[in-house]
Amino acid sequence: MDALLILGGLLLILAGLVWLVMRAFGTGLLWGWASLLPPLTLLYVLRHWRSARQALALSALGFIPLVVGLTLLASQDSQRLHALLSLQWLQPEVQALAELAIELHGELHGQPFAPQQGELLGTVLSLREGQDFFARRELVIRLPQPVTGALRLDVLPGDQGPLPEIEVIWLLPEQELPEARRLSHGYTLHLNLQPVPPNKLAGDFHLVLPARFKTTLSGRVELFSDGLRYRDGKVDRHVDSADTLAYVIEDYLQRRFATRAVQLGNLPALPLPADSLELSVDARVDGQAQRLPIRLNKSASRGWAVEADRFAPLAEPSAPQVEAAPVEAASSQSVSRPLDRRLRFSLEGLLRSPSRYENLAMRVSTARGSMAEGRFQGIDQQGRIVLRQRLSGSGAASYAWHPEEIGKIELLEP
């Protein structure tokens, strides 16, 4: 509706201007040529108002649907209005350099297929043509199992069992929503993909669907194996993906706690794209479970980063220095702390540094008078101290106490 109003208003304005020029030529040949120049057109309107007023009224009438159409467009799609007024549609489209080397020959649903994007994430392989929200043409292959490393797969039309599901998607120019067709057997598929550092798979691709699908593709493909993108050998932090945010958070935690022993848990569902996010992140740092609130911001210069991140980069480990002086390192450790950890053992020290006492034998006496021995397994998510005791045969028993339930705890090994 907004496009029709804008177009109708422009046509009325144009018709009024043409009528005005015709009236000027009717007045005189010199006035007709002069009316083609805007300043002299205004002079003609002032000198011959009675002759020009009807054409001028028609042009003025065209501004009514034009303004109404622009107002509707601004309320529904402000970005489209900005692109229209800034004349971006007159500029030639700049083709971005392809990130992937995809060389496929054939057709998808009877049309040439030239995908620019390809991914293999978990069990889903996708090849996509077009940069819009809905692809012009897309091929999706859902594998029975996740892929780790190389992938070699051969399927023939007569094969049975758990086979990959093929989905063909296309969007015609006159359609608002794409169409899709799926099949789970009766096709020919050959995949031979090898890992390419840092995060790609590349190799041969061959697919032939039944005749009614009008789809035959053959050639070589290159696919991303995760959501990370690299620029000059480094992770591009400007990319909106869960893998990018996981990389940023893990790097932040490593520098914050000065250790590379960081295992990040699964991130919650992320509303991407966005400019800022607030998350509660679960991670294990040096064997200890942590739950940390983190706020992420995205800037044009740095990309995604954790707010108030001022921690220095981690120093690279220097293996030769450790090997050159093993005796000196051992002697310095013996001076800095006692060899027998039982001398300074306490419940408070255990809660403060549980990783220091993992898998050591302990004896616990509860406030109710019961007693148990076993090896320390760590502190669970409820904050309970866990001991594991081996029973006769191959059995084992686990005990867990809250700190306030423990009357006395003893370390039985140095």
N, C-alpha and C positions, 0 to 999 in steps of 0.2 A: 504493500500500500504506500509506504513512504517513497519508494522508487518511482511509482506512478505519479504521485503528486509532484515530485521534483522534476520529472521529465515533462509533465504537462505544463508546469510553470515556465520552464525554459522554452518550450515550444511557443507559448503565448507571447513571451517577451521577444523571441526571435521574429514571430509573425508581425508584431507591432513595429519592430524596427524596419522590416522589409516594406511594410505599408508606408512608413514615414519616408523612406527613400523614394518610393514610387510617387508619393505626393510632392516631394521636392522636384523630381524630374518633370512632373506635370506643371509645376510653377515656372520652371525654366531650366534649360540645359546646364547653365552654370551653377544654379542652386542644386541640381541633382548630383553633379560631381562633387560639389562642396560638402554635401550631406554625408558623403562617405567618410569624412574626417570628423571625429567626435567633437572637437571644439567648434567647427563650423556647423555641425548638426544642431548644437545648442543655439547658435546664432540664428539658424533658420527657424527653429521653434519660436524664438522670441519675436522675429520679424513677421512670421506668418502663422500666428497662433491658431487662427480659425481653421486653417487648412491642416495643421499638424496635430490638433488636440485629440481627434478620434484615434489616430494611430498611437499617440502617446498614452491614451487611456487604456488601449488594449495591452500595451506593454506593462503598464502599472498593474493591470488586473492579473497578469501572470505572476507577480511577486507574491500574491496571496497563497496559492497552492505551493509555491516554492518554499516560503517560510514555514508553512505548516509541515511540509515533508521533511525539511531539515530538522525541525523540532522533534518530530517523531523519531527520526533516525538518531538524534542525539540521546533521546531517552532510552532507546533500545540497544544501540551499538555505538558508543562514543568513539571507539577506536576506528571503526569504519568511517565515521564522519571526519575524524582527524585526517585519515589517509586521503579522503576525497578532497578536503579543502586544501591540504598541503600539496596536492597534485602528484602524490607518489605514484599514481597509476600511469602517469606519463613517462616515468623513468623506466628504462629497460631493466628487466629482471636479471640480477646478478646470480649466476650459477655458482654455488659453493663447491669447493673442491671435494671430491668423493673421498670419504674416509676408508671405504672398503673397496677392494678389487673384486667386483662381481662381474663375471662374463658369462651370461646365460643366453642361450639361443632357443627360440621357440615362441610359444604363445600361451596365454592364460585366459580362459573363457573366450577364445577366438580372437584375442587382441595381443599385440606385441607386449612383452613384459620385460621391463628394464628396472629392476629394484635398485634403490639407492641405500636401503637400510637392511641389515640382517643381524639376527641375534639367536643365540641358543642358550636360554636361561632355564636351568632345571630340566624339565621334560618338554619344553616348548621351543621349536625352531620356527622362526618367522622370517619371511622375505617380503619387503614392503616397498611399494612404489608410490611416491607422493609425500609431501611434507605436511599436509593438512591433518586435522584431527581424524578424519576418515580417509584411509588410503584409497587411491584410485584403483589399485589392484594389490592384492595381498595373498600370499600363500602361507598357511600355518600347518605344521606337522607336529602332532602331539605324540611323543615317544612313550613307550610303556614304562621306562625306567629313567631316572636322572643320569646325565652323562658326566663322567669325570675322566678327563684325558681325551685320548683319541676316540673316534666314533667310526665304526664300519658296520654298515647295514645293507642287506640285500633282501628285497621282497619281490615275489613273483605273483602273478594273478591267481594262481591256484593255492597259495599258501593259506593256512588256517592258524588259529590260535590268537594270542594277544599281539596284534599288529598295530603299528602307528596309525593314528587317525589323521586323514588329510582333509583340510578345509580350504576351499577356494572362495575368495571374497572379491567383489568388484563393485564399483560405484559409477553409474552412467551420468553424463553431464546433466540430464534433466531430472535426476533423482536427488532427494535430500538424504536418504538413508541407503546404506549399501545392501547388497544381496549376498547370500552365502550358500554354498553347497558342501555337504560333508559325505565322506565314505570311509569305511574301515577295512575294506578288502576289495580284491579284483583289480589291483593296479600294479605297476612296476616301479620300484624305487631302488636306487643305488646311491649310497652315501659312503664316502671315504674321506673323513676329515681328520687332520692332524693338528695338534696344538702349535700355535705360533706366538712366541712371547711378545708382549706381556700378557695379553688377555684375548687372543683370537684363535679361531679354528679356520683352517683353509683346506680345500681339496675338491674332489670330483663330486658332481651332483647330476643325477639323471632321474627324471620322473615322467611317466606316461600314465595318464588316467584314461578311463573308458571314453569312447568316441563322443558320447553325449555331453561330456564336460569340456571338450575342445581345449584340452590342456596337455601340452608336451613341452618339457624343458630339459635342456642338457647343457653342460658346461662346467665352469669352476665357480665356486663361491668362497666368500670370506665372511666370517661371522664373529661378532663379539660374544664372548663367553660370560660376561658379567656386565654390570651397569657402570663400570669405571671407564673414563676416557682419558687419554694421555696427550700431553702437549710438551714437546721438547724433552721427552723422557720422564716427565713428572705427571702425577695425577692432576687432571684439570678439575679444580674445585668449583668451577662455575656450573657444572652439569647438575641438573636436578634429578637425582636418583638416590634410592636407598643405599646402594653400595658406596656412593660418594660420601654420604653423611656418616655411614659406618666407618669409613676410612678416616674422616676428619675427627670423629669422636675417639676412635682408638688411638690415633696419633696424639690427641690432647691428653688422654689418660696416661699414656706412656711417659709423656714429658712432665705431667703433673706429679705422678708418683715416682718418677725417676727409675722406671723399670720397664723392660720389654715384656715381662710376664703378665700380659693383659689379655683376657679372653672376654670379648664383648658378647652379651646375650642378644637375642632377637629384638630388633627395634619394633615399636608399635606401628600401626598403619600411619603413613605420612601423607598429609594433604599437599602434594606437590602439583604444580610449582608454587613456591611461596617465597617471601622475603625474610621471614623469621619463624622459628619454631621453638616450642618449649617441650622438653621430653624428660621422662624419668627413665634413666638407663640402668640396666642390670649388667654387672660385670664382675669378673673374678680377677683381683689384683694380688699377685704373689700368693695365690691360693685362697685368698679371703674374699667372701661374697660382699659386694658393695652395691648400693642403690643410690644413684646420684642424680640430682636435678641439673639439667643442662639446657642452656638457651643458645640457639644457633642463629646467626645473622648472615645474610648474603649481601656482599657489596660488589660493585662493578670492578674494583681493582683486585681484591683478594679472593672473591668467590665466597664459599661457605667457610665459616670460622666460628669457634666457640667464643661467646661473649666473655670479655675480661681475660683472655688467654695471653698471659705474659710470661709463660714458662719457656726456658731456654731449650734448644734442641739437645737430645741425648748424645752423649759422647760415644763414638764408635768403640767397640771393645778392641783392646790391644792384646792379641794372643801372644806375640813373641815376648813381651815383657813378663807375662805370667810364667811362661816356660823358662825364661832365663834365670829367674830367682825364686824357685819353689820353696827353698829352705827359708829364705828371708820372709816370704809371705806367711808361711806356717808359724814362724817365730813371732811375727808381729801379731797374728791372731791369738796366740797363746798369751801374749802380754796384755792384749786389750780385753780379753774376757776369760773366765776360768774354764778349764776343760770339763769340769763336773757341773752340769747344769742343775743338779739337785740342790746345790748350795744356795742358789738364789731363786729357787722355784716357788711360785705362789699362784693363787687363783687369779689375782689381778694381772700378773705377768702373762699367764696363759691366755686370758681374754684379750690382752693387748697385742700379743704376737703369737697367734695359734700356729702359724706355719713353722715356727721354730721347734715345736714339740710334736710334729706329726709322726705317727706310727711308733711312738715311744710307749713303753709299758707304764701304766699308772694304776693307783688304788684310790677309790672314792668311797668315803663314808658319808652317808646322808644324814640330815638332821633327825630323821626318824629312826636311825640306828641300823639301817641296812648297809651292806658293804659289797663292792664288786671290783674286780680287776679286769683289765683289758688294755688294748692298744688304742691310743688316741687317734680318732679319725677326723677331727676338725670340729667346727661349729656350724650347725645347720642353719637354715633360713629363719627358724624361730628363735635363734640365739641359744640353743641348747648344746651342751658339751656331750659329745658322742664317743663312747668306748665300744670296741668290738672284741669279743672274747671267743677264742676258738674252742669248740667242743670236741668230744671224742668223734673219731671218724672224719668226715668232711664238713660237718655242720659248724655253725657259728651263731653267736648271739650278740645283739647290739643293745646298748643301754644309752639313754639320753636323759640328762637332767638340766633344769634351769639353774643358773648360778646360785639363786637364793635357796635352792633345795639342798645344796652341798654343804655339809658340816666341815669336812676335811678332805683335801686332795693331796696325794703324794706322788712324786715322780720316782719310779723304781729303777730307772736307767740313767747313766751319766749323760 
